[in-house]
Amino acid sequence: MNRRTMNVIETAEYLGVCKDTIYTMVRSDEIPHFRLRRRIFFSEKAISKWIEEQESSYKHQAI
């Protein structure tokens, strides 16, 4: 069975940032996530889509 979710540490590694950055982004609702009780999870599909949206937004600002 393939896992389709990541925890905070895995997401931080995936994005190349520290876990504190991920927690800050979660608190300010800047990154797609969901909670299961007290744990925070990220859908790999949602994070990939979010990255594409961030790249697209950046490209439009640069023009």
Secondary structure as GFF3:
##gff-version 3
##sequence-region A 1 63
A	DSSP	beta_strand	5	6	.	.	.	ID=ss1
A	DSSP	alpha_helix	8	15	.	.	.	ID=ss2
A	DSSP	alpha_helix	19	27	.	.	.	ID=ss3
A	DSSP	beta_strand	34	36	.	.	.	ID=ss4
A	DSSP	beta_strand	39	43	.	.	.	ID=ss5
A	DSSP	alpha_helix	44	62	.	.	.	ID=ss6
###
